[in-house]
Amino acid sequence: MRYVLIYSLSRLALFAATAGVLFLVGARGLLLLALAILISGIISFVLLSRQRDAVSSSVTERASRIRDNLADGTAREDSD
């Protein structure tokens, strides 16, 4: 869960910084949002790849634990 929070905050900070720079350059309104989303997405794809990998493995491990717990519970019910 920690990795997800760190990655999300990093993406949000990168978006805010990109939007700020674009605002200073003169972009306003819908153009500002569209460009900020596009540019911050491209930058985060490059800069946040390690964090994205950590989030992916964290989510995969958690899903695996949930599946294992469900399988154990089902096995216990079947044995009763």
N, C-alpha and C positions, 0 to 999 in steps of 0.2 A: 504494500500500500504506500510505503514511503517513496518508492521510485515513481509511482504514478503521480503523486503530489509534486515531487520535484520536477518531473517532466512537464506537467501541466503549468506550473508556475513559470518555468523557463519559456514555454511557448507563449504564455500570456505576456511576459516581460519583453520578449522579442517582438511580439505584435505591437505592444505599446511604444517601444522604441522606434520601430519602423513607421508607425502612424505619426509619431512626433516629428520625425525627420521629414516625412512627406508633408505634414502640416506646415512646417517651416519653409519648405520649398514652394508651397502655394497650392497644394492639392486640398480640395474641400469636398464635403458631402459624400455622395456615393462613390465618386472616383477615389477619394481618400480611403474609404473602407475596402474597395475592391483591390486597389494597389497594395494596401497594407497586408491584406490576406494573402495575396499572390506572392509578394516579395518575402514576407516573413515565413511563408510555407516553404519556399525554395531555400531560404537561409537555414531554417530549422532542419530541413532534410539533410543538409551538409553538416551543420554544427552540432546537432543534437542526436547524432546516430548512436552514440554509446548509450545515452540515456534511453533512447527508444528501444534498444536491444535489452536493456535492463528491465524496462517495463514489460516487454514481451515475455521475457523469461519469468518474471514475477507473476504475471497473469496466467501463464501456462502452468506454473507450479501450483498456484492456488486452485485452478480448475481441476488439475489432476488430484489434488487432495480432496476436493469436494466429491469427485467421481469415486475415489476410493472409499470415502466415508459412506456414500450412498450404497456402494456395492457391499460393504461390510454390514450395513443395516439390513439390506435385503437378504443377505446370507443368514443373519441371525433370525430374521422373521421366518425364513424358510425352514430353519432347523427346529423352530418351536412347533 
